[in-house]
Structure formats: structure tokens, C-alpha cells
Amino acid sequence: MTAFTIRVPDDVAERLNQLAQKLDRSRSYMAAQAIEDFVAREEWQLAEIEAGIVEADRGDFASDDDVARVVSKYVKTTSLA
């Protein structure tokens, strides 16, 4: 395992301390977990963006009908008459 030092604002450090205390964990464990979660989320998001770029470069786009079907599942139309 690698150790390194980071600087955070005092209020963030205090909030981290409070969370660690409530969860009966060390501040170091909580910070490491937060970093792991952040790295995993960023890796996933970048992979999805890269996959989307590959699809776009291939010209693989949703049709207007595909988009309309998805939108209609979540947006209710109302009649103004």
C-alpha cells in the first residue's frame, strides 16, 4: 500500500472525522475509501465516454423513432385543448 499526504480544508477534515467516528472507522480508511470510489466512478465514466466516441465514429446513432420511444416512457404528454 502507498501512503501519501493531501491537504483539505479544515471543515472537510472535520466532517471526515465526524463520519469516521460515527462509522467506527479510521479517518485514513474513510479517505482511502472515498478515493477508491472516486477513481472507480471516473474510470467507468471515461470508459463509457470512450465507447460512445467509438460508436459515434462508426455512425452508430439512435434513430429519431428510438429516441421518441425512450422519451415517451418518461415524459407524459398533456392535451392543451
C-alpha positions as CSV (number, residue, x, y, z in Angstrom):
1,M,0.0,0.0,0.0
2,T,1.2,3.5,-0.7
3,A,0.9,6.4,1.7
4,F,0.7,10.0,0.7
5,T,-0.4,13.3,2.1
6,I,-3.2,15.5,0.9
7,R,-4.4,18.9,2.0
8,V,-8.1,19.5,2.5
9,P,-10.0,22.5,4.0
10,D,-10.4,22.3,7.8
11,D,-14.2,21.9,7.5
12,V,-13.8,18.9,5.2
13,A,-11.3,17.3,7.6
14,E,-13.7,17.8,10.5
15,R,-16.6,16.4,8.5
16,L,-14.4,13.4,7.6
17,N,-13.5,13.0,11.3
18,Q,-17.2,13.0,12.3
19,L,-18.1,10.4,9.6
20,A,-15.2,8.2,10.7
21,Q,-16.3,8.4,14.3
22,K,-19.9,7.6,13.5
23,L,-19.0,4.6,11.4
24,D,-16.3,3.4,13.8
25,R,-13.6,3.6,11.2
26,S,-10.3,5.5,11.0
27,R,-10.0,8.8,9.1
28,S,-7.4,7.1,6.9
29,Y,-9.8,4.3,6.0
30,M,-12.6,6.7,5.2
31,A,-10.3,8.9,3.0
32,A,-9.0,5.8,1.2
33,Q,-12.5,4.5,0.5
34,A,-13.6,7.9,-0.8
35,I,-10.6,7.9,-3.2
36,E,-11.2,4.3,-4.3
37,D,-14.9,5.2,-5.0
38,F,-13.9,8.3,-6.9
39,V,-11.3,6.5,-9.1
40,A,-13.8,3.7,-9.9
41,R,-16.5,6.1,-10.9
42,E,-14.2,8.2,-13.0
43,E,-12.8,5.1,-14.7
44,W,-16.3,3.9,-15.5
45,Q,-17.4,7.3,-16.8
46,L,-14.4,7.7,-19.0
47,A,-14.8,4.2,-20.4
48,E,-18.4,5.0,-21.3
49,I,-17.4,8.2,-23.0
50,E,-14.7,6.5,-25.0
51,A,-17.2,3.8,-26.0
52,G,-19.7,6.5,-27.1
53,I,-17.0,8.1,-29.2
54,V,-16.2,4.8,-30.9
55,E,-19.9,4.4,-31.6
56,A,-20.2,7.9,-32.9
57,D,-17.2,7.5,-35.1
58,R,-18.9,4.4,-36.6
59,G,-22.0,6.4,-37.2
60,D,-23.9,4.3,-34.8
61,F,-26.6,6.7,-33.6
62,A,-30.2,6.1,-32.3
63,S,-32.9,6.9,-34.8
64,D,-35.5,9.5,-34.2
65,D,-38.0,6.8,-33.5
66,D,-35.7,5.2,-31.0
67,V,-35.3,8.4,-29.1
68,A,-39.0,9.2,-29.3
69,R,-39.8,5.7,-27.8
70,V,-37.4,6.3,-24.9
71,V,-38.7,9.8,-24.2
72,S,-42.3,8.7,-24.3
73,K,-41.6,6.2,-21.5
74,Y,-40.6,9.1,-19.2
75,V,-42.5,12.1,-20.4
76,K,-46.2,12.3,-20.3
77,T,-47.9,14.5,-22.9
78,T,-50.8,16.6,-21.9
79,S,-53.5,17.9,-24.2
80,L,-54.0,21.7,-24.2
81,A,-57.4,21.5,-25.8
